[in-house]
Amino acid sequence: MSEIRRPILCSFESRRASEMASLIERQGGTALIAPSMRELPIEENPVALEAIRRIINGEFPCIVLMTGVGTEALFDVARSASVYESLLAAMQKCTIIVRGPKPVAVLGKVGLKYDIRAPEPNTWQEILTAIDAASLDLQGKAVAVQEYGLPNQRFYAALEARGAVITRVPVYRWALPEDLNPLKQAIQQVVAGRVDAMLFTSANQVTNVLSVAREAGAEEGLRKAVAQGTKVISIGPTCTEALQDQNFPVHGEASPPKMGQLVRVALEVVGAVNSDTESD
């Protein structure tokens, strides 16, 4: 009897690459891991520093914290300018809005509490829902938004439609990996039709994978592979939105937005489910 082929799942995860590989292998797939991002703090960040000074001066009645890493980075910028304690004191007087559990954990470490929290799946749409549910009046109010990579113009437009005056606070950015070879080789595997599904865990991965494919002259081949059967699987609504913005079909979305469920959905979509699934 011939051996059943394990489906090849290509993940572009970077920070949790080893964990993703383990989840894929345990659930019955073959892992092709191609890190697509590096997270870089902005060392010289006059924009963030100016926003911090404005927070300290009481100019922002509302602050939106999008990520735990970004919240930590904001505090690091304050420490570098010796205004950390002043920032914490000022934030106690602000309405703090958080996107999910990670900024909540960071706030808890420094003794701060949030006022409004987005429910799962913790996208910008849920932030808006939570703001509306709390009957928070944003008309004419200055709102500082800690960015988490690429600016989210839809989110800003929705806040501005509610009367908010937005100040973007970029505290870190996403860069390509120093070694692009694994990512380039994985893209070639997709182009060659050897990959059953591509797994995306962030919107920034979509941007970086397309950027590298374009530079390598492989974007058309990547899109053709998807048209011919390679499945595209998303971790959640924000990532799905980014894929659709780039005219990619999304064949499956994890719910809840966890890596273990992402792998499960991918295997269901390609028709190879292992009943002994693992969660992350």
C-alpha distance (Angstrom), angle and dihedral (degrees) to the residues before:
residue distance angle dihedral
M1 . . .
S2 3.80 . .
E3 3.79 118.7 .
I4 3.81 116.2 -103.3
R5 3.79 110.4 -112.5
R6 3.76 114.7 -119.9
P7 3.81 111.4 -133.5
I8 3.79 115.7 -111.2
L9 3.79 112.6 -124.3
C10 3.80 117.0 -168.9
S11 3.80 114.9 -152.7
F12 3.80 124.1 -170.7
E13 3.80 92.9 -162.4
S14 3.80 116.0 136.6
R15 3.80 114.3 174.7
R16 3.82 94.2 40.8
A17 3.79 97.2 30.4
S18 3.81 95.7 130.3
E19 3.79 92.1 49.0
M20 3.79 91.1 49.4
A21 3.80 91.8 50.1
S22 3.80 90.3 51.1
L23 3.81 92.5 49.6
I24 3.80 91.9 50.7
E25 3.80 94.1 48.2
R26 3.82 94.0 45.3
Q27 3.78 92.5 50.6
G28 3.79 93.7 51.8
G29 3.78 105.6 -92.1
T30 3.78 135.2 112.5
A31 3.79 111.2 -115.6
L32 3.78 122.3 -133.9
I33 3.80 105.0 -177.2
A34 3.80 118.9 -166.0
P35 3.82 113.1 170.9
S36 3.78 108.9 -143.5
M37 3.81 105.9 179.3
R38 3.76 147.1 48.6
E39 3.78 120.9 -163.2
L40 3.80 110.6 -136.1
P41 3.80 125.1 -171.5
I42 3.77 112.5 -136.7
E43 3.80 100.5 -115.3
E44 3.77 97.0 -168.3
N45 3.79 104.1 39.6
P46 3.81 112.8 164.1
V47 3.83 91.1 159.9
A48 3.81 93.0 57.3
L49 3.80 91.7 42.2
E50 3.79 91.6 52.0
A51 3.81 89.9 49.5
I52 3.81 90.3 50.4
R53 3.80 90.6 51.8
R54 3.79 89.9 50.1
I55 3.82 90.3 50.3
I56 3.80 89.2 51.5
N57 3.82 89.3 49.7
G58 3.80 89.6 54.7
E59 3.81 95.7 -113.4
F60 3.82 95.4 131.5
P61 3.78 116.1 61.8
C62 3.82 88.5 178.4
I63 3.81 132.5 43.6
V64 3.80 125.5 -174.0
L65 3.82 116.3 -155.7
M66 3.79 112.0 -163.7
T67 3.83 103.5 179.9
G68 3.78 141.3 16.8
V69 3.79 92.8 -127.8
G70 3.79 90.8 50.5
T71 3.80 92.1 48.8
E72 3.81 90.1 51.7
A73 3.79 89.4 48.5
L74 3.80 90.8 51.3
F75 3.79 89.5 54.4
D76 3.82 90.2 47.2
V77 3.80 90.8 54.6
A78 3.81 88.6 51.2
R79 3.80 91.5 49.7
S80 3.81 91.2 50.5
A81 3.82 88.5 56.5
S82 3.83 93.6 43.2
V83 3.82 92.2 -118.4
Y84 3.81 98.7 106.9
E85 3.82 96.7 113.7
S86 3.79 90.9 45.1
L87 3.81 90.1 51.7
L88 3.82 92.8 51.9
A89 3.80 91.1 48.8
A90 3.79 91.5 50.0
M91 3.81 93.6 46.9
Q92 3.80 90.3 56.8
K93 3.80 86.7 68.1
C94 3.83 94.7 48.6
T95 3.78 131.4 85.8
I96 3.82 101.3 -112.4
I97 3.79 117.3 -154.9
V98 3.82 119.1 -170.0
R99 3.79 131.6 -165.8
G100 3.81 98.5 -149.1
P101 3.80 149.2 -25.2
K102 3.81 98.3 -62.8
P103 3.80 98.1 67.5
V104 3.81 87.4 42.3
A105 3.82 89.3 58.9
V106 3.81 92.1 48.5
L107 3.80 91.6 49.5
G108 3.79 90.4 49.1
K109 3.79 91.5 56.7
V110 3.80 91.2 59.4
G111 3.79 96.9 40.1
L112 3.80 98.2 -104.0
K113 3.80 126.0 133.3
Y114 3.76 130.2 -152.1
D115 3.79 124.0 -128.5
I116 3.80 101.4 -158.6
R117 3.80 127.4 25.3
A118 3.78 128.0 -171.9
P119 3.82 114.5 -125.9
E120 3.80 122.3 -129.5
P121 2.95 134.8 -35.4
N122 3.81 79.7 38.8
T123 3.79 99.5 -144.7
W124 3.79 127.4 146.4
Q125 3.79 88.6 -97.2
E126 3.81 89.9 61.2
I127 3.81 89.7 49.5
L128 3.80 88.6 57.6
T129 3.80 91.3 46.7
A130 3.82 90.4 51.2
I131 3.81 92.0 47.7
D132 3.79 90.9 50.9
A133 3.81 92.5 45.2
A134 3.81 89.4 53.0
S135 3.83 89.8 50.5
L136 3.80 89.3 -129.1
D137 3.79 109.4 176.4
L138 3.80 109.3 -140.5
Q139 3.79 96.8 172.1
G140 3.79 107.8 137.1
K141 3.82 92.9 -11.1
A142 3.79 122.9 137.2
V143 3.81 109.7 -125.4
A144 3.81 124.3 -168.3
V145 3.81 112.9 -152.1
Q146 3.81 119.3 -163.6
E147 3.78 103.9 -141.2
Y148 3.80 122.4 -139.7
G149 3.76 102.6 -155.4
L150 3.78 118.8 -57.7
P151 3.83 116.9 33.9
N152 3.80 113.3 -100.8
Q153 3.79 102.1 -136.8
R154 3.82 94.2 179.3
F155 3.79 90.8 56.2
Y156 3.80 92.6 47.7
A157 3.80 91.4 48.4
A158 3.81 91.0 51.3
L159 3.82 91.8 50.1
E160 3.80 90.9 47.4
A161 3.80 89.3 50.1
R162 3.82 85.9 59.6
G163 3.79 89.6 54.0
A164 3.80 99.6 -98.6
V165 3.81 122.4 146.0
I166 3.81 104.1 -139.9
T167 3.79 128.1 -145.6
R168 3.80 114.2 -175.1
V169 3.80 115.6 -141.6
P170 3.84 110.3 -164.7
V171 3.80 109.3 -167.4
Y172 3.79 101.9 164.6
R173 3.75 139.1 7.8
W174 3.78 138.9 -151.2
A175 3.79 120.5 -113.9
L176 3.77 134.2 -178.9
P177 3.82 118.2 -94.3
E178 3.79 116.2 -89.7
D179 3.81 88.9 -123.1
L180 3.79 109.3 49.9
N181 3.81 96.3 175.0
P182 3.84 97.3 93.9
L183 3.81 90.4 49.9
K184 3.80 93.6 46.3
Q185 3.80 91.4 47.9
A186 3.81 91.6 49.2
I187 3.80 91.0 50.8
Q188 3.80 89.0 52.2
Q189 3.80 89.4 51.3
V190 3.80 89.1 53.9
V191 3.81 91.9 46.9
A192 3.82 89.6 50.8
G193 3.80 90.2 55.9
R194 3.81 94.8 -115.1
V195 3.82 96.5 120.7
D196 3.79 122.0 81.4
A197 3.80 97.3 -164.7
M198 3.79 141.2 3.4
L199 3.81 115.6 -141.5
F200 3.82 119.4 -152.6
T201 3.80 121.6 -168.4
S202 3.82 100.0 178.3
A203 3.78 142.2 23.6
N204 3.80 90.2 -119.4
Q205 3.80 90.3 60.2
V206 3.80 88.5 60.0
T207 3.80 90.8 54.2
N208 3.80 94.4 46.7
V209 3.81 97.1 44.4
L210 3.79 90.9 51.0
S211 3.80 91.2 45.8
V212 3.81 92.5 54.1
A213 3.81 92.5 42.6
R214 3.80 90.4 50.9
E215 3.82 92.5 48.6
A216 3.80 90.1 49.9
G217 3.79 92.6 48.4
A218 3.80 90.0 -115.4
E219 3.82 103.2 111.8
E220 3.79 93.9 98.4
G221 3.80 90.6 48.2
L222 3.80 90.7 49.1
R223 3.78 92.2 52.8
K224 3.80 91.2 44.9
A225 3.81 90.6 53.1
V226 3.80 89.9 53.9
A227 3.80 90.8 48.1
Q228 3.81 89.0 51.7
G229 3.79 96.6 50.9
T230 3.80 114.9 -68.8
K231 3.80 105.3 132.6
V232 3.80 124.9 -132.9
I233 3.81 115.7 -144.8
S234 3.82 124.7 -171.5
I235 3.80 131.4 -156.7
G236 3.80 93.0 -140.4
P237 3.81 150.1 -37.8
T238 3.83 98.8 -58.5
C239 3.79 91.7 50.9
T240 3.81 90.8 44.1
E241 3.77 90.1 53.3
A242 3.81 91.0 52.3
L243 3.81 91.5 50.5
Q244 3.78 92.9 48.4
D245 3.80 90.3 48.1
Q246 3.81 86.0 59.6
N247 3.81 91.0 49.6
F248 3.80 95.8 -108.2
P249 3.80 119.9 142.1
V250 3.80 114.1 -124.9
H251 3.79 110.8 -141.6
G252 3.80 97.0 -177.5
E253 3.80 141.1 7.3
A254 3.80 127.7 -159.5
S255 3.80 116.4 -118.2
P256 2.95 113.5 -146.3
P257 3.82 91.8 29.7
K258 3.82 96.9 -116.2
M259 3.79 130.1 131.4
G260 3.78 94.1 -121.7
Q261 3.79 91.1 53.6
L262 3.81 90.1 44.8
V263 3.80 89.9 58.9
R264 3.80 91.1 44.7
V265 3.81 91.5 53.2
A266 3.81 91.7 46.8
L267 3.78 91.7 53.7
E268 3.80 91.1 46.9
V269 3.79 90.8 51.5
V270 3.80 93.6 50.0
G271 3.81 90.0 43.3
A272 3.79 100.8 -113.5
V273 3.79 110.8 110.2
N274 3.80 121.7 170.5
S275 3.78 110.7 -153.9
D276 3.83 91.4 -146.7
T277 3.80 94.5 71.6
E278 3.76 123.5 168.7
S279 3.79 127.8 -142.9
D280 3.78 125.5 -144.3
